[in-house]
Amino acid sequence: MAKITFVRRTGQQETVDAEMGTSVMEAALDNDIDEIVAECGGSMSCATCHVYVDDKDLGRLAPPSDTETAMLEGAAAPVKPSSRLSCQLTMTAGLDGITVFLPEEQY
């Protein structure tokens, strides 16, 4: 198991357990993090699982693919250098303890 901390718009933090190999999006859905909509179910055909990765964790991630970057252009909330699609962030031991901030809106 790995830990993910979701920071809600209100600043409230919720730390959840995630199975290794699952995505941050799946962990959000499994733990009733309502701000992650995931309309496409993780197939990277929408941007309703947009998150902002904490700056301290960005170096632990592989860069986004061109497809992910293109999908983020359609995100409802402003795109920042820390923006990622949570469906593309797969939990590994190297990501244990990651913190993601939830945007104001997903659509």
TATA-V933791 format. One line per field, one symbol per residue. phi: phi as a letter, one per 20 degrees, with the letter a starting at -180 (. if undefined). psi: psi as a letter, one per 20 degrees, with the letter a starting at -180 (. if undefined). burial: I if it has 16 or more other ideal C-beta (glycine too) atoms within 10 Angstrom, else O. A space follows every 50 residues. Layout:
phi: ???
psi: ???
burial: ???
This chain:
phi: .cdcdedfgfnfdcdcecffneegffffffdleffeelgemnelcbcecf cdeggfdgfedfffffffgffffeffegecgefbeffddefcgfdgnfdc defgbdb
psi: qrpppporhiippoprqpqpirrhgghgghklnhioglhijjjljakjkp ropphiihiiqqqqrhgggghhhjqhqpprhjpqpiijopprhijpjqpq pprhqi.
burial: OIOIOIIOOOOOOOOIOIOOOIIIIIIIIOOOIOIIIIOIOIOIOIIIII IIIOOOIOOOOOOIOOOIOOIIOOIOIOIOOOIIIIIIIOIOOOIOOIII IIIOOIO
